[in-house]
Amino acid sequence: MKTCVVFGDKWHELNQLPELEHELFYEFLLLSPSYRLCHKLRLKEVRYQKSSLPPEWDLVKRTYDICGDIYTVGFEQWWTQTGHRIFFARSNSKVIIALDFSQPRQNLEKELSRIVNMGYQNAQDGLNRLSLLSSKIRVDTLVRRRNLVQCRAENEISGRPYNGYQLAFLANIASEHWGTTKRLGKLTSLSLTARTQLTELVSRQINEARLIAENAARGRFPSKSKITTPIDFDYDFIDGRFGVGRYPFSKAFTHQDRMNHPVFQHLQHLKERQQGAEHREQMKKHPQLDRLIREFNQLSRRKS
């Protein structure tokens, strides 16, 4: 029986690839009004009365101290530099190390020094870490809430905001009211009721998205715990960050760098599996979903 000894770079890369929930945590931080306000205050871009700050402000500041500036880097860079330490900081105070004395003494001393330094760094990181909550909020639910906010931001900034029921179509929100709203050109009392209920559904789900984002800013994710705050989404910023081609690339981190990044490739694999399972579930519940989406998109293009 062969024994595989994990050594060198592989030793500290082990178990540090993100799950979809980690990327969603980062994205809901981007959406969070409180986290963005904290960032602006740190940069002294705005002034705010202490009495007017959102509730649990100390938790927001703690989350910012841990996660840092997420606005100038994409998820792959943030995860590599910061995120993996936040969620995977090792708390072991003792480790067993296997040394290969057939290697040059200088190489072993260098590797041992790095492991010791990393152990002390991990001990410090353990004091500044976050954990995902055990929650009934599913990944596909988080994705839909995020997509809904992004969709609303895009249409708010375009100057032609859609009605609530139209956002339900654009954001692919499944509902039993799809069938009664498929003929958008012929308004009936039945379809009017369906549109009203879809609009109310969209409003509730946007509010849920805000609660998820604000809880993320307080280190709780995923959570829909009630938080009373007057700050709304910054739709201008959201559209600017999440719009097509708006990823924060730089000369040091190009589009090709992202495509080749192991974190990006790992997440793409997870997303393909998730989307396949989600599509099968939607088609089972709403067999006419694809046709209805196509009809609405065709009608929207004709109106524009």
Secondary structure, 3 states (H helix, E strand, C coil): CCCCCCCCHHHHHCCCCCCHHHHHHHHHHHHCHHHHHHHHHHCCCCCCCHHHCCCCHHHHHHHHHHHCCCCCCCHHHHHHHHHHHHHHCCCCCCCCCCCCCCCCHHHHHHHHHHHHHHHHHHHHHCCCCCCCCCCCCCHHHHHHHHHHHHHHHHHHHCCCCCCHHHHHHHCCCCCCCHHHHCCCCCCCHHHHHHHHHHHHHHHHHHHHHHHHHHHHCCCCCCCCCCCCCCCCCCHHHHHHHHCCCCCCCECCECHHHHHHCHHHHHHHHHHHHHHHHHHHHHHHHCCCHHHHHHHHHHHHHHHC
